[in-house]
Amino acid sequence: MRKFLSFLLIMSASSSSFAHEGHGHTEGFTITHYFTEPEHFIPLAAAIVVAIVMVRKWRRSATKK
């Protein structure tokens, strides 16, 4: 599990290097930009799904003990 989390951390840290001016259709420095542009929304949605799955797995393992 630690290797997987390390992999996710490394991959998410390297995604910031793709930032550049002129992508998307909204203003680049607003919160709307991060929730409407696929370059930002897809990783955000993936991170939320991973967090939900991890919390559920942690809670299930905690109740079994």
C-alpha positions as CSV (number, residue, x, y, z in Angstrom):
1,M,0.0,0.0,0.0
2,R,2.9,2.4,0.8
3,K,4.4,1.9,-2.7
4,F,1.0,2.7,-4.3
5,L,0.6,5.9,-2.2
6,S,4.2,6.9,-3.0
7,F,3.5,6.4,-6.7
8,L,0.4,8.5,-6.5
9,L,2.3,11.3,-4.7
10,I,5.1,11.3,-7.2
11,M,2.6,11.3,-10.1
12,S,0.5,14.1,-8.7
13,A,3.6,16.2,-7.9
14,S,4.9,15.9,-11.5
15,S,1.6,17.0,-13.0
16,S,2.2,20.6,-11.8
17,S,5.0,20.8,-14.4
18,F,2.4,20.7,-17.2
19,A,1.0,24.1,-16.2
20,H,1.2,26.7,-19.0
21,E,-0.5,29.9,-20.1
22,G,-3.4,29.8,-22.5
23,H,-5.1,26.4,-21.8
24,G,-8.8,26.2,-21.2
25,H,-11.6,28.5,-21.8
26,T,-12.0,30.2,-18.4
27,E,-9.8,32.7,-16.5
28,G,-6.7,30.7,-15.3
29,F,-6.5,32.1,-11.8
30,T,-10.1,31.5,-10.7
31,I,-11.6,28.5,-8.8
32,T,-14.0,28.0,-11.8
33,H,-11.1,27.2,-13.9
34,Y,-10.0,24.3,-11.7
35,F,-13.5,22.8,-11.5
36,T,-14.5,23.1,-15.2
37,E,-11.3,22.4,-17.2
38,P,-10.7,18.6,-17.8
39,E,-6.9,19.0,-17.1
40,H,-7.8,19.9,-13.5
41,F,-11.1,18.3,-12.9
42,I,-10.2,14.7,-13.9
43,P,-7.2,14.5,-11.5
44,L,-9.3,16.1,-8.8
45,A,-12.2,13.6,-9.3
46,A,-9.7,10.8,-9.3
47,A,-8.1,12.0,-6.0
48,I,-11.6,12.2,-4.4
49,V,-12.5,8.7,-5.5
50,V,-9.2,7.3,-4.2
51,A,-9.7,9.1,-0.9
52,I,-13.2,7.7,-0.5
53,V,-12.1,4.2,-1.4
54,M,-9.2,4.4,1.1
55,V,-11.4,5.7,3.9
56,R,-14.0,3.0,3.4
57,K,-11.3,0.3,3.3
58,W,-9.8,1.8,6.5
59,R,-13.1,1.8,8.3
60,R,-13.9,-1.7,7.3
61,S,-10.6,-3.0,8.5
62,A,-11.0,-1.1,11.8
63,T,-14.4,-2.6,12.5
64,K,-13.2,-6.2,11.9
65,K,-10.7,-5.9,14.7
